[in-house]
Amino acid sequence: MKISKSMQLIKNATIVNERRTFVGSVLIEGELIKTVFEAGETININKNVTEIDATGLLLLPGIIDDQVHFRDPGLTHKGDLYTESKAAVAGGVTSFFDMPNTRPQTTTIELLEEKFALASEKSLANYSFLMGVTNDNLDELKKVDARKVGGVKMFMGSSTGNMLVNNEQTLNRVFAEIPLLIVTHCEDELTIQQNIKHYKELLGEDIPIQYHPLIRSAEACYKSSTYAVELATKYNSRLHIFHLSTAKEMSLFSSDKSLKEKRITAEVCVHHLWFSDADYARFGNRIKWNPAIKSESDRLALIEAVNSNKIDVIATDHAPHLLSEKKGSYLKAASGGPLVQHSLVAMLQMVKQGTFTLEKVVEKMCHAPAELFRIEKRGFIRQGYYADIVLVDPNRPWIVNTDNILYKCGWSPFEGTKFDASVLQTWVNGKLVYDYGQFDESVRGQRLLFNC
């Protein structure tokens, strides 16, 4: 093949894609992958092509994070679409789904489109936004264009504003009448409030953080997840449950079907795979998330569920807060933490530990989100697909510290952690947006589109 000017050739990489790891090269023309070569195939080039020698390096599809909170609009003191997408591409994340619990909440078509317009101006990565469900916006949900929006997000548990959906009639109508993918946060609010009351009576107002997984308990998660699965089964809806955190919930999901055959799917977040309740003593409120990080046996069950394909997607629930917002008493401290810059390297560390294979990490962080949300031409290293790709050195150790953290909030639960792999370069739509610590600030991502 004759390669012409304006093309980029990433050659001699160790490519991890579609359950295979092989040495090969990838030719990029414009926004798209033109050809994938395997080792030994002849490549004829001219002097005008940009060549990148990737010998000894891993070439992966860009990570698609299906759950982030970039805080834009209205909460931009914590993070925004520019700062957090910049951290994302530095971590190999090329596409993200942002959640609707911003200020204002994204619960109308008008507000949804305003958010897309904002991202087109600010985001270095590709983007999509889920439409938020409330107890009274069913008519707005029915206006959502499935070609342009990947799904609707429903909080079947605590949330901000009026986004806790607890009206039984509304829940039934959403599952019965909305043909889009329904994405849920599942924790039973009544159970949580009863647990708070119990521990306040037992311990007073200053409850230690170690009680967080007992308050936002396994039972609260299981009760809500079970209800969501029952509704989806009743109406044959497409349901995707975010951030599973318990062994008990794994009984709700299947590993005997391919992802394309599943109507009910599951996600786990990096922090639930990495931390356990034993870590609260060291990290305190820094690892306070909803749902809570739970026991070591829960963590191991989640790992097993990823490997057995009961869990379909690995994401972050990236939710930055200022450190000042994470301090104070447990009940007042904010829930959530920043993760997009470190999700891939954390998972590659677990590969090195023997917990997962490289192919499994790529499947759950790249391929599966693309298949599940039916994203057009992304998530794979394939001819004709967008060149969203990341080059990683698996043997370039570094330690997370405040000098290399890119989140606007300025901290990470991984501070002091040594990772053995480093993200070197990230391409978004064929453009090299991140290059050994430097950014092309002119790059902007694209709105994700979906195959209906």
C-alpha positions in Angstrom: 0.0 0.0 0.0 1.3 3.5 -0.9 1.0 5.8 2.1 0.5 9.5 1.3 1.0 12.7 3.0 -1.2 13.6 6.0 -1.2 10.0 7.2 0.2 8.7 10.5 1.7 5.2 10.9 2.1 3.7 14.4 4.3 0.7 13.7 5.5 -2.4 15.5 3.1 -1.9 18.4 1.8 -4.7 20.6 -1.9 -4.3 19.7 -4.6 -5.5 22.1 -7.9 -5.7 20.4 -10.9 -8.0 20.1 -9.5 -10.7 22.5 -6.2 -10.8 20.6 -2.7 -9.5 21.4 -0.4 -9.3 18.4 2.5 -7.2 17.0 1.3 -4.9 14.2 0.9 -1.4 12.8 -2.0 1.0 12.5 -2.3 3.5 9.7 -4.4 6.6 10.4 -5.8 8.8 7.6 -7.6 11.9 8.8 -10.0 11.0 11.5 -10.2 7.3 10.8 -8.2 4.1 10.9 -7.3 3.2 7.3 -5.6 -0.1 7.8 -4.4 -2.5 10.5 -1.3 -4.4 9.5 0.0 -7.5 11.2 3.7 -8.2 11.6 5.2 -9.3 8.4 2.8 -7.5 6.1 4.6 -5.1 3.6 4.0 -1.4 4.2 5.3 1.0 1.5 5.6 4.6 2.8 6.9 7.9 1.5 8.9 10.5 3.3 5.9 12.7 4.1 4.1 10.2 6.5 4.4 10.7 10.2 5.9 7.5 11.7 5.7 6.5 15.3 7.9 3.5 16.4 5.9 1.7 19.0 8.2 -1.3 19.5 7.7 -2.7 23.0 4.6 -0.6 23.6 0.9 -1.4 23.9 -1.6 0.1 21.5 -5.1 0.0 22.8 -8.5 1.3 21.7 -9.3 4.5 23.6 -11.1 4.0 26.9 -14.8 4.8 26.8 -15.9 5.8 30.3 -19.6 5.4 30.6 -20.0 7.2 33.9 -18.4 10.6 34.8 -19.5 13.7 36.6 -17.4 16.6 35.0 -19.5 19.1 37.0 -20.3 21.4 34.1 -22.5 23.5 34.3 -23.0 24.9 37.8 -20.4 23.1 39.9 -17.3 24.1 38.1 -15.3 24.9 41.2 -14.8 21.1 41.4 -14.1 20.4 37.8 -15.4 21.3 34.3 -15.5 19.9 30.8 -12.1 21.3 29.9 -10.1 20.3 32.9 -11.6 16.9 33.4 -11.5 15.9 29.7 -7.8 17.0 29.7 -7.2 14.6 32.7 -9.2 12.0 30.8 -7.1 12.0 27.6 -3.9 12.0 29.7 -5.2 8.7 31.2 -6.1 7.2 27.8 -9.9 8.0 28.0 -11.0 9.2 24.6 -14.8 9.2 25.1 -17.1 9.8 28.1 -20.7 9.8 29.2 -21.5 12.6 31.6 -24.3 12.4 34.1 -27.3 14.8 34.5 -27.0 15.8 38.1 -25.4 19.2 37.4 -26.8 22.7 38.1 -29.2 23.0 36.4 -30.0 19.3 36.1 -30.1 17.9 32.6 -33.8 17.0 32.6 -35.1 18.8 29.5 -34.1 18.6 25.8 -33.2 22.3 25.9 -30.8 21.9 28.8 -29.4 18.7 27.3 -28.5 20.5 24.1 -27.0 23.4 26.0 -24.6 20.9 27.6 -23.7 19.4 24.2 -22.9 22.9 23.0 -20.7 23.6 26.0 -18.8 20.4 25.4 -18.2 21.2 21.8 -16.3 24.3 22.9 -14.4 22.8 25.9 -13.9 19.0 25.7 -10.6 17.5 24.4 -12.3 14.1 24.4 -15.5 12.8 22.7 -18.6 13.2 24.7 -22.2 12.3 25.4 -24.7 13.2 28.1 -27.4 11.0 29.5 -30.9 12.6 29.9 -32.0 12.7 33.6 -35.2 11.2 34.8 -37.4 12.8 37.4 -40.8 11.9 38.8 -42.5 14.3 36.3 -40.5 14.6 33.1 -41.7 11.6 31.1 -42.9 13.8 28.2 -39.4 15.2 27.9 -37.8 11.7 27.9 -40.0 10.7 25.0 -38.5 13.5 22.9 -34.9 12.1 23.2 -33.4 11.3 19.8 -31.8 7.8 20.1 -29.4 8.6 17.4 -27.9 11.5 19.4 -28.3 10.4 23.0 -27.2 7.1 24.5 -29.8 6.7 27.2 -31.6 8.1 30.2 -30.2 8.1 33.8 -32.4 7.3 36.8 -31.4 7.6 40.4 -33.2 4.9 42.3 -31.5 6.1 45.4 -30.1 9.4 46.8 -29.3 12.2 44.4 -29.3 16.0 44.2 -32.4 18.2 43.7 -35.5 16.3 42.6 -33.6 13.5 40.8 -34.5 10.7 43.3 -37.1 8.8 41.3 -39.2 7.0 44.0 -42.7 7.2 42.5 -43.9 3.7 41.7 -46.1 4.8 38.8 -43.3 6.9 37.3 -40.9 3.9 37.6 -43.3 1.6 35.9 -44.1 4.1 33.1 -40.4 4.8 32.4 -39.6 1.1 32.1 -42.7 0.5 30.0 -42.7 3.5 27.7 -39.0 4.6 27.2 -37.3 2.5 24.4 -33.9 3.9 25.2 -31.3 2.3 27.4 -32.3 2.9 31.0 -29.3 3.5 33.2 -29.7 3.3 37.0 -28.1 4.1 40.3 -29.5 1.6 42.7 -29.6 2.1 46.4 -32.8 1.9 48.5 -33.3 5.2 50.2 -35.6 4.0 52.9 -33.1 1.3 54.0 -30.3 3.9 54.0 -32.4 6.4 56.1 -33.3 3.6 58.6 -29.6 2.7 58.9 -28.6 6.3 59.5 -31.2 6.6 62.3 -30.0 3.4 63.9 -26.3 4.4 63.9 -27.1 7.9 65.1 -28.9 6.4 68.1 -26.0 4.0 68.7 -23.0 6.4 68.0 -24.3 9.9 67.9 -23.9 12.4 65.1 -20.2 11.8 64.6 -20.4 8.4 63.0 -17.0 7.0 61.9 -16.4 6.6 58.1 -16.0 2.8 58.7 -19.8 2.6 59.1 -20.4 3.9 55.6 -20.8 0.4 54.0 -23.1 -0.5 56.8 -25.3 2.5 56.3 -25.3 2.3 52.5 -25.5 -1.4 53.0 -25.4 -4.4 50.7 -29.0 -4.9 51.5 -29.9 -1.3 50.3 -28.0 -2.0 47.0 -29.5 -5.5 46.5 -33.1 -4.3 47.2 -32.9 -1.5 44.7 -31.1 -3.5 42.0 -33.6 -6.3 42.4 -36.5 -3.9 41.9 -34.8 -2.4 38.8 -34.2 -5.9 37.3 -37.8 -6.9 38.1 -39.1 -3.9 36.2 -36.8 -4.4 33.2 -37.9 -8.0 33.1 -41.5 -7.2 33.3 -41.4 -4.7 30.4 -38.5 -6.2 28.5 -36.6 -2.9 28.8 -32.9 -2.4 28.2 -31.4 -1.8 31.7 -27.8 -1.0 32.6 -27.0 -0.8 36.4 -24.1 1.4 37.3 -21.4 0.9 40.0 -22.3 -2.5 41.4 -20.6 -3.0 44.8 -21.8 -6.2 46.4 -21.4 -10.0 46.0 -25.1 -10.4 46.6 -26.1 -8.4 43.5 -24.1 -10.7 41.2 -26.9 -13.2 41.4 -29.0 -10.8 39.4 -26.8 -10.9 36.3 -26.1 -13.5 33.6 -22.8 -14.8 32.1 -24.4 -17.3 29.7 -25.3 -14.7 27.0 -23.2 -12.5 24.7 -23.3 -8.8 25.4 -25.4 -8.2 22.3 -28.0 -10.7 23.5 -28.3 -9.2 27.0 -31.2 -6.9 27.9 -29.9 -6.3 31.5 -26.2 -5.4 31.9 -23.9 -4.3 34.7 -21.0 -2.0 35.4 -18.4 -1.9 38.1 -16.1 1.0 39.0 -12.3 0.9 39.4 -12.5 1.9 43.1 -14.8 -1.0 43.9 -12.2 -3.3 42.3 -9.2 -1.7 44.0 -10.3 -0.8 47.5 -12.1 -2.6 50.4 -13.5 -1.5 53.7 -10.1 -2.2 55.3 -8.9 0.9 53.5 -11.2 3.4 55.3 -8.8 3.5 58.3 -6.1 4.9 56.0 -8.0 7.0 53.5 -11.0 8.1 55.4 -13.5 10.3 53.5 -11.2 10.3 50.5 -12.7 6.9 49.5 -16.3 7.8 50.5 -18.4 6.9 47.4 -22.0 6.1 46.8 -22.5 3.1 46.7 -19.9 2.5 49.4 -16.8 0.5 49.0 -17.6 -2.7 50.9 -15.9 -5.8 52.2 -12.9 -7.7 50.7 -15.3 -10.6 49.9 -17.4 -8.2 47.9 -14.4 -6.9 46.1 -13.3 -10.4 45.2 -16.8 -11.3 44.0 -16.8 -8.3 41.7 -13.4 -9.3 40.2 -14.8 -12.8 39.6 -17.9 -11.3 38.0 -15.7 -9.3 35.6 -13.8 -12.3 34.6 -16.9 -14.5 34.2 -18.7 -11.7 32.2 -21.5 -11.2 34.7 -20.2 -7.6 34.8 -20.0 -6.0 31.4 -18.3 -2.7 31.8 -15.5 -1.1 34.0 -15.8 2.7 34.5 -14.9 5.3 37.1 -17.9 7.3 38.3 -15.4 10.2 38.3 -16.8 12.7 40.7 -14.4 15.4 41.8 -14.9 17.4 45.0 -12.5 19.9 46.7 -10.6 18.3 49.5 -12.3 20.8 51.8 -15.6 19.2 50.8 -14.3 15.8 51.7 -13.3 16.8 55.2 -15.4 17.0 58.3 -17.8 14.5 59.8 -18.7 11.4 57.8 -22.4 12.4 57.3 -21.4 15.8 56.0 -18.5 14.9 53.8 -19.1 14.8 50.1 -19.4 11.4 48.3 -17.3 10.8 45.2 -13.8 11.2 44.0 -11.7 11.8 40.8 -10.5 8.8 38.8 -10.4 9.3 35.0 -6.7 10.1 34.8 -5.8 6.9 36.6 -8.4 4.3 35.7 -6.4 2.6 32.8 -3.1 2.5 34.7 -4.9 1.1 37.8 -6.4 -1.7 35.7 -3.1 -2.4 34.0 -1.6 -2.7 37.5 -4.2 -5.3 38.3 -3.2 -7.1 35.0 0.4 -7.2 36.3 -0.8 -8.6 39.6 -2.6 -11.4 37.7 -6.1 -10.3 38.5 -7.2 -9.6 34.9 -5.8 -10.2 31.5 -4.9 -7.4 29.1 -7.6 -8.6 26.7 -10.2 -8.5 29.5 -9.4 -4.9 30.5 -9.7 -3.8 26.8 -13.0 -5.7 26.5 -14.6 -4.1 29.6 -13.2 -0.6 29.2 -13.3 -0.2 25.4 -15.3 -2.8 23.4 -18.2 -3.4 25.8 -19.2 0.3 26.4 -19.2 0.7 22.6 -21.4 -2.4 22.0 -23.7 -1.8 25.0 -24.5 1.9 24.1 -24.3 1.1 20.4 -21.8 3.8 19.7 -21.1 4.4 16.1 -17.5 3.4 14.9 -15.7 3.6 18.2 -14.3 1.2 20.8 -12.2 -1.0 18.5 -9.1 -0.8 16.4 -10.8 -1.5 13.1 -10.5 -0.3 9.6 -13.0 2.6 9.0 -13.4 3.3 12.8 -12.5 6.6 14.4 -8.8 6.6 15.4 -9.4 6.9 19.1 -6.3 5.0 20.4 -3.8 5.1 23.2 -0.1 4.1 23.3 1.1 2.8 26.7 4.5 1.8 28.0 3.8 -1.1 30.4 7.3 -0.7 31.9 7.6 3.0 32.7 6.9 3.3 36.5 5.7 6.5 38.1 4.2 7.7 41.4 1.0 9.7 41.6 1.6 13.1 43.3 0.2 16.6 43.3 2.7 17.6 40.6 1.3 15.2 38.0 -2.4 15.2 39.0 -4.5 17.1 36.4 -7.9 17.2 38.0 -9.2 20.7 38.9 -9.7 19.5 42.4 -6.0 18.8 42.7 -6.0 15.5 44.5 -6.5 11.8 44.0 -7.2 8.7 46.1 -4.2 7.2 44.4 -1.7 9.8 45.7 1.5 7.9 46.6 0.6 4.9 44.5 3.2 3.6 42.2 1.9 2.5 38.8 4.2 0.5 36.5 2.5 1.5 33.2 2.4 5.0 31.7 0.1 6.5 29.1 2.4 8.0 26.5 0.2 9.3 23.7 -3.6 9.5 23.1 -5.3 10.1 19.7 -8.9 11.4 19.5 -10.4 11.2 16.1 -7.0 10.8 14.5 -5.5 13.9 16.3 -2.6 13.4 18.7 -4.1 15.3 21.6 -1.8 14.0 24.4 1.9 13.5 23.7 4.3 12.6 26.5 2.8 15.1 28.9 2.0 17.8 26.3 -1.4 18.7 25.0 -2.7 19.9 21.7 -5.0 22.5 23.1 -6.6 23.1 19.6 -8.2 19.6 19.6 -11.9 19.2 20.5 -13.7 15.9 20.7 -16.9 15.0 18.9 -20.4 14.2 20.0 -20.9 10.5 20.1 -23.6 9.1 17.7 -25.5 5.9 18.2 -26.7 3.1 16.0 -30.4 2.9 16.8 
